[in-house]
Amino acid sequence: MAARYIQEIQTVQPQGPYLLGGHSFGGYVALEMAKQLQLKGQKVARLAIFDTTVPFNQPIGIDWDEAQWITDIAHIIGSLLGRKRQVSYAEFQQLETQAQFSYLHEILL
């Protein structure tokens, strides 16, 4: 899968640096793509992996509630965008899910 995706990406952008990202299983694919591209001598400028557990069957956060996931995502997105803002789990925990996402959007603007 990773090799096929690289092939498709290189039809549009033959040379790096590449910005790659993946969510859940896509994180594993993005990691493999980065490895394969680097073996080909290509530069991977950024690899963003969201909601992907580490290998070795060590799941992270399976007992987290939605507020904890959103707080963690807020920290990751804030760092990637260079917008490090104070994000409080306690604040998110008091809100309904849709309000959590609205608040996340507001603080990351």
Backbone hydrogen bonds, N-H to C=O, Kabsch-Sander energy under -0.5 kcal/mol:
donor,donor_aa,acceptor,acceptor_aa,energy
5,Y,1,M,-2.5
6,I,2,A,-2.5
7,Q,3,A,-2.2
8,E,4,R,-2.1
9,I,5,Y,-2.8
10,Q,6,I,-2.6
11,T,7,Q,-0.5
11,T,8,E,-1.0
12,V,8,E,-0.6
12,V,9,I,-1.4
13,Q,9,I,-2.9
18,Y,43,K,-2.0
20,L,18,Y,-0.6
20,L,46,R,-3.0
22,G,48,A,-2.0
24,S,50,F,-2.6
26,G,23,H,-2.2
27,G,24,S,-1.7
28,Y,24,S,-0.7
28,Y,25,F,-0.8
29,V,25,F,-1.6
30,A,26,G,-2.8
31,L,27,G,-2.2
32,E,28,Y,-2.3
33,M,29,V,-2.6
34,A,30,A,-2.4
35,K,31,L,-2.2
36,Q,32,E,-2.6
37,L,33,M,-2.9
38,Q,34,A,-2.4
39,L,35,K,-2.1
40,K,36,Q,-1.2
41,G,38,Q,-1.7
42,Q,37,L,-2.7
45,A,18,Y,-1.6
45,A,43,K,-0.6
46,R,18,Y,-1.5
48,A,20,L,-2.6
49,I,47,L,-0.5
50,F,22,G,-2.9
54,V,58,Q,-0.6
58,Q,54,V,-0.9
64,W,61,G,-1.9
69,W,65,D,-1.9
70,I,66,E,-2.7
71,T,67,A,-2.3
72,D,68,Q,-2.4
73,I,69,W,-2.7
74,A,70,I,-2.6
75,H,71,T,-1.9
76,I,72,D,-2.1
77,I,73,I,-3.2
78,G,74,A,-2.6
79,S,75,H,-2.1
80,L,76,I,-2.5
81,L,77,I,-2.4
82,G,78,G,-0.5
82,G,79,S,-0.8
83,R,78,G,-3.1
85,R,83,R,-1.0
87,V,85,R,-0.5
89,Y,87,V,-0.6
92,F,88,S,-2.0
93,Q,89,Y,-2.7
94,Q,90,A,-0.9
94,Q,91,E,-0.7
95,L,92,F,-1.7
100,Q,96,E,-2.2
101,F,97,T,-2.0
102,S,98,Q,-2.1
103,Y,99,A,-2.6
104,L,100,Q,-2.6
105,H,101,F,-2.5
106,E,102,S,-2.2
107,I,103,Y,-2.6
108,L,104,L,-1.5
109,L,105,H,-0.6
109,L,106,E,-0.8
